Structures are given as C-alpha cells and as structure tokens.
Amino acid sequence: MARRGGRRTKSQEKIARDRIAKLLNLAMQSSLEDEYEKSKRFVELALLISKRYNQRLTKNQKSQICKGCSSFLNSKTSKHRISPKGWKIITCLNCDTISRYKI
C-alpha cells in the first residue's frame, strides 16, 4: 500500500520556520565570534530545511544570506551601501557577490 502524499501539517511547517530562525540566530552568533565555517554550515542547514518543507525565507532573512557562497552577511563579512537612486547594495567580502534591494 502506498504512503499518503500531500502537504505537510501546519505544525510541521511551524516547527520548520522556528528551526530556520534558530539556525540563522546561531549563524549570527558564530559569525560575530569569527567562526565563519560554523556560521556557513548553519546557513546551509537552514536553506536545506526551507527547501525540504517548502518554507520561504522572510525578506530580512534573505538579505542576511549571500546568494553566491551561502555565508552569513554581517558587518564583518559584508559591505552595506545606500545608493542615491534608492537601492541598498550589499557586497559579500568572501566571494564579491553584489546584491541590490529596493528601499
């Protein structure tokens, strides 16, 4: 007999969102302590959970993750600028990937 397919339950989705938030907080703490490999691993795990449970990251969470190398972006690992045209420009100092967000 085949297993029942379909969506995850609401409680499973809530647990996934909580775990993603917790992993990103751990990534922030470890990046502040200059443990960049540990921080990168926490970000990769959070992205895996979001893919598996089909949970989108919030805008704030997306802007904290480099799209090129999946490292956590904070004041030590990235450069934040505001352009005169109304864009927030974030440059990753590890892989030189540039992300632009409309303000």
C-alpha positions as CSV (number, residue, x, y, z in Angstrom):
1,M,0.0,0.0,0.0
2,A,1.4,3.4,-1.0
3,R,2.1,6.1,1.6
4,R,-0.3,9.0,1.7
5,G,1.1,12.0,-0.2
6,G,0.3,15.6,0.2
7,R,1.2,18.7,2.1
8,R,2.9,18.8,5.5
9,T,0.8,19.6,8.5
10,K,0.6,23.2,9.9
11,S,2.5,22.1,13.0
12,Q,5.4,20.6,10.9
13,E,5.6,23.9,8.9
14,K,5.7,25.9,12.1
15,I,8.5,23.7,13.5
16,A,10.4,24.2,10.3
17,R,10.1,28.0,10.5
18,D,11.2,28.0,14.1
19,R,14.2,25.9,13.3
20,I,15.2,28.1,10.4
21,A,15.0,31.2,12.7
22,K,17.0,29.4,15.4
23,L,19.7,28.3,12.9
24,L,20.1,31.8,11.5
25,N,20.4,33.2,15.0
26,L,23.2,30.6,15.7
27,A,24.8,31.7,12.4
28,M,24.8,35.3,13.5
29,Q,26.3,34.5,16.9
30,S,29.1,32.3,15.4
31,S,29.9,34.9,12.7
32,L,30.3,37.5,15.4
33,E,32.8,35.2,17.2
34,D,34.8,34.8,13.9
35,E,33.8,31.2,13.4
36,Y,32.9,31.6,9.7
37,E,32.8,27.9,8.8
38,K,30.4,27.1,11.6
39,S,28.3,30.1,10.5
40,K,28.2,28.9,6.9
41,R,27.1,25.4,8.0
42,F,24.2,26.8,10.0
43,V,23.1,28.8,7.0
44,E,23.3,25.8,4.7
45,L,21.2,23.7,7.2
46,A,18.6,26.5,7.3
47,L,18.4,26.6,3.5
48,L,18.0,22.8,3.4
49,I,15.2,22.9,5.9
50,S,13.5,25.7,3.9
51,K,13.7,23.6,0.7
52,R,12.5,20.4,2.3
53,Y,9.5,21.9,4.0
54,N,8.8,24.4,1.2
55,Q,9.1,27.4,3.5
56,R,10.1,30.8,2.1
57,L,12.6,32.9,4.0
58,T,11.5,36.4,5.0
59,K,12.9,39.4,3.4
60,N,15.1,40.1,6.4
61,Q,16.4,36.5,6.4
62,K,17.1,36.6,2.7
63,S,19.2,39.8,2.9
64,Q,21.4,38.2,5.6
65,I,22.5,35.3,3.3
66,C,24.9,35.6,0.4
67,K,23.4,34.2,-2.8
68,G,26.8,33.3,-4.1
69,C,28.6,31.5,-1.3
70,S,25.8,30.9,1.3
71,S,27.7,32.7,4.0
72,F,26.0,34.9,6.7
73,L,26.4,38.6,6.0
74,N,27.1,40.9,8.9
75,S,29.2,44.0,9.4
76,K,32.5,41.9,9.3
77,T,31.7,39.8,6.2
78,S,29.9,42.4,4.0
79,K,29.8,46.0,2.9
80,H,26.5,47.8,3.0
81,R,25.9,50.9,1.0
82,I,22.9,53.1,0.1
83,S,22.9,54.4,-3.5
84,P,21.5,57.9,-4.3
85,K,18.9,56.2,-6.5
86,G,17.2,54.4,-3.6
87,W,19.0,51.0,-3.6
88,K,20.6,49.1,-0.7
89,I,23.7,47.5,-2.1
90,I,25.3,44.6,-0.2
91,T,28.7,43.3,-1.2
92,C,29.9,40.0,0.2
93,L,33.6,40.2,1.1
94,N,34.2,36.5,0.7
95,C,33.0,36.0,-2.9
96,D,32.4,39.6,-4.1
97,T,28.8,38.9,-5.0
98,I,26.7,42.1,-5.1
99,S,23.0,42.1,-4.1
100,R,20.7,45.0,-4.7
101,Y,17.5,45.6,-2.8
102,K,15.0,48.4,-3.4
103,I,14.4,50.7,-0.4
